[in-house]
Amino acid sequence: MRKGESKYDVLKAWLQLQRDKNVVEISISELEERLRNYDEKFEFPPSAYKHAAWWSNDHKQHPESKHGWLAAGWKAYPVVEGNKVVRVIFRRG
């Protein structure tokens, strides 16, 4: 990765391709699989599956959101079942 790049640039790029959608709901594992089309080594950290706070829309406290979904103009809303995040809903905004 070059200086100034983020691991989450691939997420930003994927969301930017969702031009005809205002809402995207996807399981984290499926999202991870799709992002591997851009970066074959891409994977979310275990905390993305364990903690809804990982999907925070606060760019000051959370660099993943700053370089990922917020940079693409989306907000993330995790869906928790049991004690784990199973999918995320992205909304333009």
N, C-alpha and C positions, 0 to 999 in steps of 0.2 A: 504494500500500500504506500502510495506516495504521500509526501507532506501535504496536508490540507484535505486529504481524503478521509472518509469515515467508512467503517465497515457497513454502516447503514445507508450508504449512498445507493446500494442496490434496491433497498426498500423504497427509497424516494423515487428511483427510476421506474420501478414496477407500478407504483401508485400513479405516477404521471402518465403512464400508458392507459390508465382506466378513464379515458377521456369521456366516454359516454355514460359514466356512472356517477351518482352522487353518494351512494352508499355501497360499500363492499363488506360482506360478512364472510369470514373464512377461518377455518381452523388454523391454529398456529403451526401444526405439523404440515398442513397443505401449503401454507404460505412459505414456510421454510423450504419445502420442496420446489416451489415455483422460483424462489429467489436463487436456488442453486443453478438455475438456467443461466444466471448472470455471473455467479461466483460459486463454483462447484464445492468450495469448502465452507460455504455460509451455513451457520447455525446460530440459533438464538441461545443465549445462556440459560441455564436451568432456572434462573430467577424469573425469566419471561413466562415460564409455565407455572411457577409457584406463587408469584406475587402480582396481584392486579396493579399495584403501584408501579411496577416496571413499565407499564403502558401509560404512565402519566403524560399529560399534555403540557407539562411545565418545562419549557426549554432551558430555564436557568438551572434547575436542579437535575435535569435529566438529559444528558447529551445524546442518547439514542433517539429521543423524540426530536431534538433540534436538527439532527442530520438525516432523520428518516421521514416520518410522516408529517411533521410540522413543516419541514422544508419543502414538501410536495404540496402543501396547502390542505392537509387532512388532519383530522383529530381521531384519536383511537379510544375505543370503549371496550374494555375487556369483558368477556362473559365467563363467569366463574361457576363451575358446577362442582359440588363437594368442596374440596379444598384446593382445587387447581384451576388455572385459567385454561379453558379448552378452545376458545376462539376469540377473535377480536372483530369488532365492527368498526370500520373506518368510515367517517363522514367528512365530506368536503366542508371546509370551514376555516 
